[in-house]
Amino acid sequence: MHVVVVLGDPDDAHLTGRSAGYFGVGGIPGAIQLVIWPTDTSLKKTGDGTAHELHHNVRYAKSGLTAAQSTALSAREILTNAGVPRGA
């Protein structure tokens, strides 16, 4: 597993506003990318966020799904991460 931690841009409104100084990407098999601008809030989120990204990585690694199944799961995952209730 490769984990990359990148210092974010404090002038990026998405990073410092909506994401509260932290976001991650775990959808690339064998890799996790974390982007952080260190604040009290973002540093508190880092451990839980890293576990969340690891979950994405493990859940979809070598799943044996067809392309159609993978696309359907990816769409559901996007909605789940956006906070959209299932069936909405």
Secondary structure, 3 states (H helix, E strand, C coil): CEEEEEECCCCCHHHHHHCCCEEEEEEECCEEEEEECCCHHHHHHHHHHHHHHHHHHHHHCCCCCCHHHHHHHHHHHHHHHCCCCCCC
